[in-house]
Amino acid sequence: GNSVTQMEGPVTLSEEAFLTINCTYTATGYPSLFWYVQYPGEGLQLLLKATKADDKGSNKGFEATYRKETTSFHLEKGSVQVSDSAVYFCALKGGGTSYGKLTFGQGTILTVHP
Amino acid sequence: GAVVSQHPSRVICKSGTSVKIECRSLDFQATTMFWYRQFPKKSLMLMATSNEGSKATYEQGVEKDKFLINHASLTLSTLTVTSAHPEDSSFYICSAREPSGHPGGEQYFGPGTRLTVT
């Protein structure tokens, strides 16, 4: 079945540091890939997505590239801010019998200090 | 963007009682809603897919008689935890998907409901 593996957290960075959160997946067919963010006390929000190989999703300075050869979708940001502190979830949406369903990674807690 | 609400945001109930959680899509009609359970420091686990006007589809291992799902209208789905036990304590999150054919067909998530069973 489908699965998503994220790097273990928590991740603690200073403001303006470079961020990478690794995400790899296992899926049949050609899934769509997503990053969601959950700020404290709030629901999940879609951060970015990519629907096919070599697509790059980007939003709010965050980027992730769909790498089919390495089955990865790593999240990056060149300069993090305190306001980026949140939990980040990598997810995939598969086809076939899993059509439309999202499979999530375990989440990575990011804390950014001033 | 689309907004999904959940009510209540927090609920404490006694063991053996039932609790109902509501999920509403506020500015779009959702033929499909999803219910997830989130354990501390763990990922979201899909419990069931709720389709308006039909029975919910439960994931393997989820007791359908314990977690009753009703999707009576295009903007409302409810999850009822029946005969709740302390092990049912968790964070329950719903999402609503834009209608098929709508650009994106994205899922929009509610803010979650924290259930504590004493």
Interface residues (C-beta under 8 A of the other chain):
Chain A: V4 Y36 G41 E42 G43 L44 Q45 L46 F89 G100 K101 L102 T103 F104 G105 Q106 G107
Chain B: V4 Q6 T32 F34 K41 K42 S43 L44 L46 T49 I93 S95 R97 G105 E106 Q107 F109 G110 P111 G112
